[in-house]
Amino acid sequence: MFGFFLFFILFGYALAIWLDDPSILVIAVLVSIVQAFVSYFYSDKITLMSVGAREAKRSEYIEFHRIAENLAIAAGLPKPKLYVIDDQSPNAFATGRDPKNACIVVSQGLLDRLNKTELEGVISHEMAHVGNYDIRLMTIVVVLVGVIALASDWSLRMRFWGGDDDNGSSGIWVIVGLVLAILAPISATLIQLAISRRREYLADATGALVTRYPEGLASALEKIAGDTAPTRLKNRALSHLFIADPYKKDKIKVRQEPWLRTVFSTHPPISKRVEKLRAMINNK
């Protein structure tokens, strides 16, 4: 996060000199404040609506509620609100701004395909996201990425379609500004993806400590990776929220992912996650 802010400061400084107009940064900050406010207080409602989630009624999903209650007690967290999406592809995610306002969403396919210990592993993973405040962190990161992308887009449009070439900018800063305006959104997205991958590893470990049974989550991840049911979800912007990318099925037997695929992925390879979980069992 510190590197993120340093990068944004350098980016803003270069644009201010390149365009000789700091107003673009002022506008971007104002827009980011509004975006951050909406994201912080309403991101859960927007997300639930985007995936078509419905409340998991206790009478219909008694086992889901019992598992969530037991794990919430074990983790020392309030029981989150529970939702289900009508999708046969097994998956789950957590959303909300803090433990008191958290939601856990699972697909119908997940409830149908996993046994009790595997379901406990998945829900404990999502509980870990709540307890580690990953749901808040990723909201902040998404806002930062959005601000950088917005500033980059505005700067390129102003420079090439409405800018004045005779603005006194030094040659070196013109080059730096142009390069940053093009590469900044890509770099910011790579940072976002790197943070997302690290938080997945942390949630795996934290969830396994809550259940004291890492094999449950490891087995669940293998089933999720091996399932071939296509997802009905349409919004790819939410893929980083899920326990596994719903739009990409990992090959669990692959030991080494190509570097380029890894850095552009929202999640670590399933095989690596399973390997780390089973290492916890061996090391006890």
N, C-alpha and C positions, 0 to 999 in steps of 0.2 A: 504493500500500500504506500509506503514511503517512496519507493521508486516510481510508483504511479504518479504521485504528486510532483515529484521532481521533473518527471517527463512532461507533465502538463504545464509547469512553469516555464520550462525551456521552449515548449511549443508556443505558448502564449507570447513570450518575449520575442521570438522570431517573427511571429505573425504581426505583432504590433509595429516592428521596424519595417517588415516587408511591405505592409499595406499603408504604413504611415497613418493608421486610423485605429486607435484603441477602442473605438465604440463597438466593434464587433465582439470583443471580449466582454464588454459590459452587458451587451444583449445576451450573449451566451450564458453568462452567470445568472442573469434574471430568469432566462428560460430554464436553466438547470435547477434553480430554487423551486420553481413551480413543479417541475418534473419530479424533483426529490420529494416534495410534499405529497404529491399524488401517489408516488410509488410507495412511500413509507406507510401511509394510512389506508390506501386502497388497493395495494398490489395483490393481496390475498383474494379480494372479491373479484378483481379483474381476471386473475389467473383461474379461479374456480369457474367463472363464466366462460372463459376461453376454451376450457377442456370439457365443458358440459357436465361438471360434477354435480352429483345430487347427494343430499344428506344420507348417511348410512343409518337407517332407523334401527334402534336396538332390537326390536322384535324380529327384524329380518336378518340382522347381522350380529347375533348375540356373541358368537365366538370372536369376531373382530373386536367387539367392545371389551370383552373380558381380557383378551391379550393386551390391548392398549391400556386398560386400567392397571393390570399387573406390572407392565413395563414402566408406566408413569410413576408408580409407587417406587419401583426399584431404582429408577433414575432420579427420583426426587423432584419430579416435574408435575405441573398440572396436567390432567388428561386433556389432550387436544381434541378439537372437533374432528369428527370422522366423516369422510366422504367417499363415494364410489363413482367411478366412471364406467360407462357401458362399453368396454373395450376388451376383446379377448386376448390381446397381447399383454402378458404379465408385466406389470410395472407399478411404481409408486413414487410419490414425492411429498415433500412437506413445504408449507408456505405460511406466511404470516410475519409479523414484525418482532415478536418476542414470545416466550413460552406461554404467557397468559392469553395471547391472541393467535395461537398456532392452529394449523389444520394439517391433518395427514390424509392424503388421497391415495387410494389404491384402485387398480383396475379389477373388473370382475374376473378377468383371466387369471390374475394373481391369486385371488381367493379360491378359484376353482382348481388350480394346478399345484399349489404348494401345500405341504402338510403343516401341522401345527408348529413344529420346531423351526421350519423354514420361514413360515409367516412371522414367527417371533423374531427371527433374525432380520427380516426386512423392516418390520415396524420399529425394532430397536435402532436400526440404522437411521430411520427417519426421525426418531426421538433424539438421536445424537445430533442431527442437524439443528433441531430445535434448541437443545441444551447448549450447543456450541455457538449459537447465534449465527449460524451460517445463512439462515434465511434473511437476516438483516444485512450481513456482510455482502451477499451477492446482489442485494438490491442497491447498495451503495456503489458497488463495482459497475453494475449495469448503467447506473446514472452517469458515472464518470466516463464510461466508454461512449455513451450517447452524447455527452457534452463535447468530447474531443471530435467525434464524427461530425457533429453539427458545426463546430468552429472550422473544421477543415473544409467542409462543403461550402460554407459561406465565404471563406477566404478565397477559395479557387474561383468561385463565381464573381466575386468583387474584383479580383485581380484581372481575370481574362475577359469578363463581359461588362464590367463597369468601372474598372480601376484606371488610375492615371499612372502611366509609366514614368512620368517626370515628377516623382514624389520624393526624391532625394535619398532613396534607399541605396545603401552601399551594395556593390556587386556581390560580396560574399553572403550578405543576409538575404538577398534575392534568391540565391541558390539554396541556402539553408531553409528559407521559408517555403520554397516550392517543394523541396524534398520532404520536409516534415508534413506539409499539407497533404501530400500523397501517401506517405508511409504511416502517418500518425494513427489513422483509424485501424490499419492492419496491426500495428504494434500494440495498440490498446486492446484490441480483440484478443491477441495472443496472450497478453497479461491476464485478461479475464478468464481465458480458458485454462491457463496455468493455475490460477487460484482455485477454479472450480475442481480441477483434478486433485489438487492437494487436499481440499476439504472432503472429497469423496474418500480418500484414504483415511483421513482422521475420523470420519463418521463410521467407517467400517470398524476401526479399532475401538472406538468408544462404544459402539453398539455391541460388539463382541464382549466387552468388559461388563456391560449391563446384564446380558443373558448368561455370561460365563460359559457360553457354548459357541465358539467361533464356527464350528462345522455347520451349524444351522444356516448362517448367512452364506457361507461358502457354497453349500449345496443349493441354496436358493438362487445365487448368482449363476451357477452352472445351468440350472433349469431355465432361467430367464434368457441366458445367452443361447441356449439350444432350442428355444421355442421358435417356431416358424410362422406363427399367426401374425398377419399384417396388422399394424395399428390403424385405427380410424382417426387418430388425431391429425389435425391439419397445420397447427401452428408450430413450426420448427424453432421459433425463437424461445420456446419454453423447454427445449430438449435438455438444457443443463440442469433443470430442476429434478429430473427423474433419477432413480437409482441406477438406471442404465439407459443409454440413448435409445429412445423408441424407434428411431429411424435407421438405426444401423445395428445389425446383429454381429456380435463378436464371434470369432472362431475360437472356442475355448482351448483348443489344442495348440494354437499358435503361441510360441514362446517369446518371439521377438517381433514386435510391430515395427513397420517402417517408420523412420524418424519423422518424415513429413506428415504421415497420417497421425502420429502421436501428438505433435504440437498443435494441430488443428482440430483435436478432439476435445469434447466437453468432459469426457470421462477417461480414467486410466483403463488400460486393457483389462477385461474381465479375468484373464488368466493370471495377470500380476496381482490383482486384488485377492483372488482365491489363494494364490501362493502365499501372500502375506498373512492371510487369515489362518491358513494351516500351519504356518511357521509359529504362530501364537500358540497353537495346540502343542506342537513339539517342544517349544521352549517353556510352556506352562508359566 
